[in-house]
Amino acid sequence: MRPSRTPRPPTGPDAPATIADVARAAGVAKTTASDALRGHGRVSDATRRTVLDAARRLGYAPNRSARSLRTSVTDTIALHIPEFLTSAEYYMSFVFGVAEQAARAGLNVTLVSSGRLPQRGTVPQADGLVLCDPVAEDPVVDQLMNTGLPVVTAERYIGDRPPTGVVRSDHQTSMTGLLDHLRTSGARRPAFVASDTTSDWSLTLQRTYTRWCAGHGIPRHLGKAPFGSTPEVLRGVVRKMLADTPETDAILCAADGAAAAVLPEIRAAGRTVGADLLLASCVDSQAMRTAEPPITALDLRPREMGAECARLLCEILSGEAPPGTTRTLPIDMIVRASTGM
């Protein structure tokens, strides 16, 4: 019986590109090419770009198992989602965006949940972290921010330690535009059903609503509900609003799906959405599009947000983007029949 042999890697024109092929195409040493692709070592920006371009042209994909044995690189990024987001449509779209962009970069994604607190001092087996709308008082977020790993946050982190990179949207401008739209459509006493979380997104919406009311000489009518509240809880907030202030002629809901959930309560109060009461949402979703009437909403582009967070983290890890980079994604206002248009 002939002894078995370890199969040789394929050769020829169809063989996958190696680090040596990349180095040859870029005109650099193998170690330089490796450092440039890993974002390590003293490699100039021009050389790193040359190596990355060569790797893209050749379709180079690193041997993950070999790299993980030789280095601390895991080819994995960790994604943290606050517990209160896990049932939201925004969350699902965001996760898909992260996963799709990570796959394009040849990376795996592992989820870190707020439901189970990691043992203090442990570090996720990942090269970097993406945190979705992090809340400062979340103990898991606090630990993740102090792991020493590069961190990119979706929206700003209101905490002591700044993230390595941020992808955000201008919620102050978009919220002001939505309130202005309600006023143009005839509303003079808009009420706001806010989320009680202390994320940058939630606090920015509340501050903007307060300033807008003060600027127009309108009494503020602000109600709060926990993010992820049941329809019954949301309807209770709206029921109290309409009972306390019958002159309310518009309701703006912060949370994903909340505006559609309160429609039955508005009808039960004898009000007609789109006529004597306008209704709008700070987050667009399928529920807004299919409601009767369809509900005016802000499209936060969660899939693009997730993809851009993963892209920025990859660029920070490779050295293409410097630490401290902030990128801004646009928000669209989708006007529908609920605001009488």
Beta strands, then each sheet from edge to edge (+ up, - down):
strand 1: 76-81
strand 2: 108-113
strand 3: 128-132
strand 4: 151-154
strand 5: 165-169
strand 6: 190-195
strand 7: 222-225
strand 8: 250-253
strand 9: 278-281
strand 10: 296-299
strand 11: 325-329
strand 12: 332-334
sheet 1: 2+ 1+ 3+ 4+ 5+ 11+
sheet 2: 7+ 6+ 8+ 9+ 10+ 12-
end
